[in-house]
Amino acid sequence: MLFRILIVFIVFNHCFIGACFSSEKYSDETFYPSLSIPILIDEIFEIESIDIILEVNNDCIKLNKKQTIISGMLENKDYSLQIGNPINDEISVIVSASKWLTKDKGVAVILNFTFTGMDFRQCKINIKKFQINETDIVSGGFFVNETIYRSLTVKCPPKQWTLDTIDLNENLLVEISDVILAMQQVSQNNISPKNKSKTIALKDIIIQLQILSNISNSCWINGNHK
């Protein structure tokens, strides 16, 4: 058990920014970096809906719909996530309440982006629109390095990660899954009282590790409040 806790401790300490890098597997067994960024609301609202429009340069970086998730204060609550198709480098992210409303502040969504440009040049991600309950707000945005931004610039070097340089051993993930489950069970942000017996699938563990681990420590993010 001590070994497992040590592994989790190493994973936590390996993450040096609020948004952390992961990897995406392609058919040629080459890995390319991806990026998980929390969306944080820094003011208490009774949330009926969240409407966000992102401006993303899709020939450089794209939003990964499958790994973008509701999280934090809205996880395991009565909310659904809908992501539109990119139109002129704009994409919508909508969170809607289906029954009971949550009144809180904190992380609401974790966006996952995958790099699409082979040269990993400088990529920009902007929030064009951010509404809660169909009203514009200023107290929310990308949460990176304990700071809220409305615009991000991300840059990675022209490097490819292969199976030899990235360890995605599924046995290791299974070994530490009970540690991650315990961590989630004591977090009010991640699990509701009625779901204390919830089990976590391997894909959920991988998503958590994407946020906690930084595979590409040579990539950087620069934020802007506008």
C-alpha positions in Angstrom: 0.0 0.0 0.0 2.9 2.3 0.8 4.3 1.7 -2.7 0.9 2.6 -4.2 0.7 5.8 -2.2 4.3 6.7 -3.3 3.3 6.3 -6.9 0.4 8.7 -6.5 2.6 11.1 -4.7 5.1 11.0 -7.6 2.3 11.5 -10.0 1.0 14.6 -8.1 4.5 16.1 -7.9 5.1 15.5 -11.6 2.4 18.0 -12.5 3.8 21.5 -12.4 0.9 23.5 -13.9 -2.8 23.6 -13.3 -3.4 22.2 -16.8 -1.4 19.1 -17.5 -0.3 17.2 -20.5 -1.2 13.7 -21.5 -0.9 11.6 -24.6 -2.9 10.5 -27.6 -2.3 7.1 -29.3 -2.3 6.8 -33.1 -2.2 3.7 -35.3 1.6 4.0 -35.9 2.2 3.7 -32.1 3.4 7.2 -31.9 2.2 9.5 -29.1 1.3 13.1 -29.5 0.7 15.5 -26.6 -2.8 16.4 -25.4 -3.8 19.0 -22.9 -6.4 18.9 -20.1 -7.7 22.3 -18.9 -10.2 22.9 -16.1 -13.0 25.5 -16.5 -13.5 27.2 -13.2 -16.4 29.4 -12.0 -15.1 31.7 -9.2 -18.5 33.0 -8.0 -21.4 31.2 -6.4 -24.3 30.6 -8.8 -27.4 28.3 -8.8 -26.5 26.7 -12.1 -29.2 25.9 -14.6 -26.9 26.1 -17.6 -23.4 26.9 -18.7 -22.8 28.1 -22.3 -19.3 28.5 -23.6 -18.0 29.2 -27.1 -14.4 28.5 -27.7 -12.2 29.8 -30.5 -9.7 27.1 -31.4 -7.3 26.9 -34.3 -8.3 23.4 -35.5 -5.4 22.9 -37.8 -3.2 23.2 -34.7 -5.2 21.8 -31.8 -8.7 20.4 -31.4 -11.2 19.7 -28.6 -11.4 16.0 -27.8 -15.2 15.4 -27.2 -14.7 11.9 -25.7 -12.4 13.0 -23.0 -14.0 16.4 -22.2 -16.0 15.8 -19.0 -18.2 17.3 -16.4 -16.2 17.5 -13.2 -15.7 19.1 -9.8 -18.8 20.6 -8.3 -21.1 19.2 -11.0 -19.8 15.7 -11.2 -22.3 13.0 -10.4 -25.0 15.6 -10.3 -28.1 16.0 -12.6 -26.2 17.7 -15.5 -25.5 16.8 -19.1 -22.7 17.9 -21.4 -23.2 18.7 -25.1 -20.4 19.7 -27.4 -21.0 21.1 -30.9 -19.1 20.6 -34.1 -16.4 23.1 -35.0 -17.6 25.9 -37.3 -15.1 28.4 -38.5 -12.7 27.5 -35.6 -15.5 28.0 -33.0 -17.0 25.2 -30.9 -19.7 25.3 -28.3 -19.6 23.6 -24.9 -23.0 23.5 -23.1 -23.8 22.1 -19.6 -27.5 21.8 -18.8 -29.4 20.8 -15.6 -31.8 18.0 -16.0 -33.4 18.1 -12.6 -31.9 19.4 -9.3 -29.8 22.6 -9.5 -26.5 22.9 -7.8 -25.6 26.2 -6.1 -21.8 26.4 -5.8 -18.5 27.6 -7.3 -15.4 25.8 -8.5 -14.4 23.5 -11.4 -17.3 22.6 -13.6 -15.8 21.0 -16.7 -12.4 19.6 -17.8 -11.7 20.3 -21.4 -9.3 17.9 -23.2 -7.4 19.1 -26.3 -5.3 17.1 -28.8 -2.6 18.6 -30.9 -3.2 18.1 -34.6 -0.2 20.0 -36.1 2.9 17.9 -36.6 5.2 20.9 -35.8 3.4 21.6 -32.5 3.6 25.3 -33.2 2.1 28.0 -31.0 -1.6 27.3 -30.6 -4.2 29.7 -29.2 -7.4 28.8 -27.3 -9.8 31.6 -26.5 -13.2 31.9 -24.7 -15.4 34.0 -27.0 -18.5 33.6 -24.8 -19.1 32.5 -21.2 -22.6 32.5 -19.8 -24.3 31.0 -16.8 -28.1 30.8 -17.0 -27.9 32.8 -20.3 -26.1 35.7 -18.6 -22.6 36.8 -19.4 -20.1 36.4 -16.5 -16.6 37.6 -15.9 -15.8 35.3 -12.9 -14.9 32.2 -14.9 -12.5 30.8 -17.4 -9.5 28.5 -18.0 -7.9 27.6 -14.6 -4.1 27.3 -15.0 -1.5 27.9 -12.3 -4.1 28.9 -9.8 -5.2 31.7 -12.1 -8.3 32.2 -14.3 -7.6 33.2 -17.9 -9.9 33.8 -20.9 -7.1 33.2 -23.5 -4.3 30.7 -23.6 -1.3 30.3 -25.9 0.2 26.8 -25.8 3.5 25.7 -27.4 5.2 22.3 -27.6 8.5 21.4 -29.3 8.5 19.3 -32.5 8.9 16.0 -30.7 7.1 12.7 -31.0 6.6 10.4 -27.9 6.8 6.7 -28.6 6.0 3.6 -26.6 9.6 3.5 -25.4 9.4 7.0 -23.8 5.9 6.9 -22.3 4.8 4.2 -19.8 1.0 3.6 -20.1 1.1 0.2 -18.3 -2.5 -0.7 -17.7 -1.5 -3.1 -14.9 0.0 -0.2 -13.0 -3.2 1.8 -13.5 -5.2 -1.1 -12.1 -2.8 -1.3 -9.1 -3.4 2.3 -8.1 -7.1 2.4 -8.9 -8.1 1.7 -5.3 -6.0 4.6 -4.2 -7.7 6.9 -6.7 -11.1 5.6 -5.7 -10.3 6.4 -2.0 -9.1 9.9 -3.0 -12.4 10.5 -4.8 -14.6 9.1 -2.0 -13.2 11.7 0.5 -13.6 14.6 -2.0 -17.0 16.4 -1.9 -16.2 17.8 -5.3 -15.8 14.5 -6.9 -18.5 12.2 -5.5 -22.0 12.6 -4.0 -23.1 10.8 -0.7 -25.6 8.6 -2.5 -22.9 7.2 -4.8 -20.3 6.2 -2.2 -20.1 2.6 -3.6 -19.3 3.9 -7.0 -16.6 2.0 -8.9 -14.2 3.6 -11.4 -13.7 2.2 -14.8 -10.2 2.1 -16.3 -11.0 4.9 -18.8 -12.0 7.2 -15.8 -8.7 6.5 -14.1 -6.9 7.4 -17.3 -8.8 10.7 -17.5 -7.8 11.5 -13.9 -4.2 10.7 -14.6 -4.2 12.9 -17.6 -5.1 15.8 -15.3 -2.6 14.8 -12.6 0.4 13.9 -14.8 2.7 16.0 -17.0 4.2 13.8 -19.7 5.6 16.8 -21.7 7.5 18.9 -19.2 8.9 21.0 -22.1 5.5 22.4 -23.2 4.4 25.7 -21.8 1.2 27.7 -21.4 0.9 31.5 -21.4 -2.4 33.0 -20.2 -4.2 36.3 -20.9 -7.2 37.6 -18.9 -8.8 39.2 -22.0 
